Structure formats: C-alpha cells, structure tokens
Amino acid sequence: MSSSSNQSEAGSFFIVSGAVLFLGASFMSFCLWFFPTYAVWRSGQSGKATLMRAEQEKQIQIEQAKAELESAKLRAEAIAIVGEASKKYPEYRTQEFIGAFADAVKSGQVEQIIYVPTEANIPIVESGRFRNQ
C-alpha cells in the first residue's frame, strides 16, 4: 500500500506542479501580451486627451476673438453716435465737458478752479482795461 500511496502522492505532486507551472506560464504570457498592449492603448488615450484639450483651447480663442470683434463693432457704433450728436448739437460736447469736470471736482482730481470771463465762449482777457476809461 505504501508504494501505491507514494505513486498517488507523486502523481498528484506532478499534477499540482504541472498546474502551477501552466498557470505561471499563462500568467507570464498574459503579462508579456498585456503590458505592451496597455502601453499603446494608454498612449492613444493620452493623445486623444491632448487633442481634445487643444481643440477646446482653440474654441475658447475663437469665441474670445468673436467677442472682441463684436465689442469693437459696438464701440465703433457708439463713437459714430457720439460724433453725430456732437455735429447736430454743438452744446453736447460742452455738456459732456462740464459733466466730466464736475466728476473730476467731486473726486478731488481738480484742486483749484480759475474762472475766466467769456463772451460767446471767447475769453475776455482785457476786461479790466476798459473799466478806468
């Protein structure tokens, strides 16, 4: 009986050893196939992500350029409107100046105000000369 149990143990040892060797070889083969394939796949995914990022940045730049163009058009229209208003109404520029001057006085940018006597918006520089005559 001992010889038959030895043979049975030897047979099961060879079967287990063969199974372990087979599983080890299968695992090694899988690793040899998987890692290069995974590296290629990962590189492809990285490239796709870089491409998508570049396309998104390009779209952002395009939208910014469109917004700047629209802003420039609106600014040009506003300048044209102001120009036309100043042609039709000469007092418009005077009122604009007075408003800007008032804002400067309120904010403290103007420290001293000098009043110059005018007639028809022309300064009278010799007004004191005729007083003695």
Sequence and secondary structure as in RCSB ss.txt:
>XXXX:A:sequence
MSSSSNQSEAGSFFIVSGAVLFLGASFMSFCLWFFPTYAVWRSGQSGKATLMRAEQEKQIQIEQAKAELESAKLR
AEAIAIVGEASKKYPEYRTQEFIGAFADAVKSGQVEQIIYVPTEANIPIVESGRFRNQ
>XXXX:A:secstr
 HHHHHHHHHHHHHHHHHHHHHHHHHHHHHHHHHHHHHHHHHHHHHHHHHHHHHHHHHHHHHHHHHHHHHHHHHH
HHHHHHHHHHHHH THHHHHHHHHHHHHHHHHT         EETTEE TTTTTTS  
